[in-house]
Amino acid sequence: MSPAVWIRRNFGADTPVSMRLFGLIALLLVALALVLPAALARGFVAGWVVAISAGMGASILVHAHRLTRGRWGEAARPAFEGLASTVPFVALLGLVVILVQPLVWPWASGSGLADKPDVAALYLNPWLFGLRTVIILAGWSVIAILAAGIGPQNRLVSGLSIAFYAITIHFASIDWIMSLEPHWSSTTFGAMFAITQIALALGLLVVTDAGGSPGPRDDLAKLLLAGVLGLVYMQFMQFLVQWSGNLPEKVAYYVLRSEFLWKAVAILAALLAASAFAILSRTALRRDAAYTKIAADCALAFLALFLIFEFAPPFRDAASTLACLVAIVGAIGLMLALTVRALAARSPSAGRENREALR
């Protein structure tokens, strides 16, 4: 069969649009894998981290709600469970992350740790990285399955789930993000990564109005406000401590990000965070669905820029930066679509429509 015949058969006018789009995307990814394998791998890891983060943020919020109760958790339950149910499937893609280590992390290809063979090299090696990733993803999958309503649902299980998450999130942040710059370290980065995951899930819930009424909407908006403020505060304190400490390996992190592009990203992220704060700090605006959606859009954009600011600079090339940008934005868009679908599938109106269709 000639290439022209194959293209007409698979991408002709009679082929459904969704199938043609899927096929074109698949062909594009294959071409990128052949031409720019490193950029594609780096973008994949960035998007994968965002996808797993949204699901885990929702899972932890479910377990926190089981411990503390509150109207916000009951109102947003469909969205919570929909996001949490994605974690086991996204976790399976972690096998790809393990396989592409040499294309993403400098230490995995044997570079970047020559002057610290007795410390960092003992922790950052491909086999232990893979083992830690498997353990983390297996544990997170169990936490997410429990959050999705499968298995025992009590306060003890939720407490143990949060405890396991609190420990493993530090290892995940070191392995997946911090080790992109193996000479840099931050004792607060694990907490920032956890806040990012929770804020990402809250942003998806608020932008889709998962609360559904002024009371739960206000609660979710206040939680999102706390997440944005917490991330901004910890990022600023990290900068203040590390820059004033004047240690070469700490300062190098910020010197790398002092280029015009990354300064612009940081300024835009700060403006977006300030915009979200300006809306979410007003009680009357928090109860208005239109305003909270604008604030959530700003918060999600802020989180996307924060993740790009962490991921892309160490790669030092335009293709990887663009791949990370597309992957992060695409992953947020995908998780947003899944959140909307989860809310629509379990809403009362959807239930009535389904019953009418069956008749």
N, C-alpha and C positions, 0 to 999 in steps of 0.2 A: 504493500500500500504506500503510495507516494505521500509526502508531507502535506501537499495541497489537499488531497482527498481526506486525510485524517483531520485536518483543520476544519474543512467544510462539514464533516460528519459530526464533530464534537463541538463546534462553535458556530454552526449555521443558524439560520433564522428560526428553525423549528426547535432548537434546543432551549429549554427554560432559561430565563435570565439569571436565576440564582446559580444554575449549573455552569453557565458560561462565565459568570463572575468568579465562581470558585475555581474553575479551570484556569482562568487567566491569572488569578492570584497564585495558584500552585506553580504555573509556569514561571511567573516572576520570581517566586522564591527559589526555584531551582536555578534560574539564571544568576540570581544574587549569590547563591551558595557556591556557584562555580567561579564567579568573578570576584566577589567580596565576602569570602567565608567568615573572616574575623568580624567584620561589621555586622553581618547577619546574626552571628552567634551572640555578639554583645547586645544587639537589639532584642534578641529573643530572651536573654536573661533578664534584661530590664523590664520587658513586658510581663514575663513570668512572675517576677517579684511583685509587680503591681497586682496581678490577678490573684496570687496567693494571699497577698496582704488584705485585699478587700474581703475575701472570704473569712480570713482569720479575725479581722477586726469585728465582723458581724458575729462570729462565733463567741468571741470573748464578751461582747456586749450581751449576748443571750445568757451566758453563764453569770455575768455580773447582775443581770436582771433577776435571775433565779435566787440570788443571794440577797438582793436589796428590794426587789419588787418595784412597782411603779406603773403608772398608766402608759408610759411611753413604750414599754416593752410589749405590752399586750396589743397595742394599736399597730405596731410595726412588725409583729410576729411573722407575717407572710414574707416580708422583705428579708428579715433576719434569716429565716430558714432557707429561703431561696439562695441567698449569698453563701450561707454556710455549706449548703449541699454541693457547691462547686469545688470545695477544697480537695476532696479525695481525687477528683478528676484532674485538677490542676497539679496536684502532687505527683501524679504519674509522669507528668512532663519533666519532673525533677531528674528523671533518668537522662534526659537530653542535656540538662545542665551539667550533670556529672561528666558526660562524655565530651563536652566542649570546653572543659577547663583550660587546656593549653591555649585556646583562642581568646580567652577572656581575662584570666588572671595571670599576671606576670610571673608569680612564683611557681605556677603549675608547669611552665615551660622551662624552668630551671634558671630564671633570671630574677633579680630584684632582692635576693636575700644573701648575697655573697658575704656581707659583713656581719651577718647575724646567724651563722649556721647552728649555733648552740641553743638558740631561743626560738625564733620565729619558724625556722625550718622544721623543728620538731612538731609544731602544730600545723603549719601550712604545708601539707603534702597531699598529693592526689588521693591516696588511699584513705587517709583519715578524713579528708574533706568529704569523700563519697559516703563513708560510714556515718559521719555526723549528719549529713543531709538526709540519708535514709531514715535514721532514728528520729530526726526532727519532723520530717514529713509524715512518718507513720504515726507519731504521737499527735501531730496537728490534725491528721485525718480522723483519728478517733475523737478528738475534741469537737471537731466540726460535725461529725455524725451524731454525737450526743446533743449538740446544739440544734441540729435539724429535727430533733424529736424522736430519734431512734435510740432505744435502749433506756436505761434508768435515768430519770430526771429528778434529781434531788439536790439539796444544798451541799452534801458531802461530795458528790460527783463534780459539781460545779467548782467547789473550792479546790479540789485536787487538779481539775483541768486548768484553772487559772494559775495554780502554783507551778505546774509543769510548763505552762506557756511562759511564765515569768523567768524561768531558768533558761529555756531553750531559745527565747527571743534574742538573748545576748550572743549565743553562739551563731545563730542565723545572721544577725547583723554583722558580726565579724567576718564570717565566711563569705557571705554573698555580696556585701557592699564595702565594708571597711578594708578588706584585704585586697581590693583593687589598687590600694596604695599601701603596700605591706609595711612601710616604715612609719606610717602614721597610725595613731591610736587615740581613742577618746573613751573615757569611762562612762560618759553619758549617752553614747551613741545607741546602745541597746534600748534604753528608755525612749530615745527619740524615734527609733524604728517602731516600737510598740505604739507610741502615740500616733505616728503616721498611719499605721494600719487601722487603728480605731477611728481616727479622724476621717480617713478615706471611706470607711463603711458608713459613718455618720453623714458625710457629704452626699453619698449616693442615696441614703434614706431621705434626707431633707430635700434634695433637689427633685425627688419623685413624690414628695409630700406623703411619705409613708405614715405619718402621724394621722392625717386625715381630718383632724378637728383641732381647734385652737389650743386646747390643753396639751395633748401629746405633741403637737407641732412645736409648742413653746418649749417643752422639755427636751426634745431632740435638738432644737436650735441651741439651747443653752449648753448641751453636751458638746455640740460642734464648736461653739464658741470657746469652751474650755480646751478642746483639742487644739484649735488653732493657736490660742494664746500659749498653751503649754509648749507647743513645738517652736514658736517664735522665741519664747523666753529661753528655752534650753539651747537653741542654736546661738542666740546672742551670748549667753553665759559661756558656752564652749569657746566662741571666738574671743571673748574678753580674757578668759583664763589662759588659753593657749597662745594668743598673740602677746599678751603681757609677760608670759613666761619666757618668751624669746628663745625657745629650744628649736634648733634647726629642723628636726623632723616634724615638729608641730607647725611651725611657721610655713614650711614648704607647702602644706595643704592649702593655705590661703594665698600664697604667692602664685601657685598654679592657677588659682581662680581670680587673679587680679587683672586678667586680660579684659579687654573692653566687652567682649561677648558675655562673659560670666558676670561682670559687674552689672551689665544691663539685665541679665536674668535675675540677679539678686535684688536689684531695685524694683523690677516689675513684680517679683514675688512679694516684696515688702508692701507695695502698693495694693496688691490683691488681698493680702492678709489684713491690711488696714481697712479696706473697703468692707470685707466680711465682718470685721469687728464693729465698724460704724453702724452696720445694720443689726447685727445680732445682739448688740449691747442695749438696744431699745426694746422694751417690753411690748409696746404696741406693734412694732414692726415684726417681732418674732412670731406674733400670732397671725400675721398676714401671709398667706401662702405665696403670693407674688413676690413679696420682699424676701422671704426666706429662701425662695428658689434662686433669686439673684445672689444672695449671700452664699448659698451653697455652690453656685457656679464659680464664684470668686474663690471659695475655699478649695474646690477641686482643682482649679487652675493653679492656685498657690502650691498645692501638694504636688502637682505634676512638675512644676518648675523646681521645687525642692528636690524631687527625685532625680530630675535631669542634672541639677547642680551637683548632686552626689555621684551620679553614675558616669556622665560623659567626659568631664575634664581629664581624668587619668588616661583616656585612650588617645587623646591628642591628634585626632584626625577627623575631618569633616564627615566622612562616610559613617563612622561609628556614632558621631553626635546626631546625625540625621536619623540613623537607624534607631537609636535610643528614644529620640523625640517621637517618632512615628509609633514605636512599640508601646511607649508609656501612654500616649494619648489614645491609641487604639485599644489598649487593655482597659483603660478607664471607660471608654465608650462601650466596649463589650460588656463589662460588669454593670454599666448603667442600663443597657438593654435587658440584661438578665433580671435586674431588679424590677424594671417596669413590667416584664413578663410575669414575674412571680406575684406582683401586686394585682395584675389584671386577672391572672388565673384563679386567684383565691378571693377576689372581691365579690360582694353580694350580687352586683350587676352581672358579672361574668357567670356566676352560678345560675342566675335566672336565664341568661342566654343559652347556656348549655342545656338546661332542662327543656327550653322551648325547642332547641334543635333536635333533641331526642324525640319529642312528640311529632 
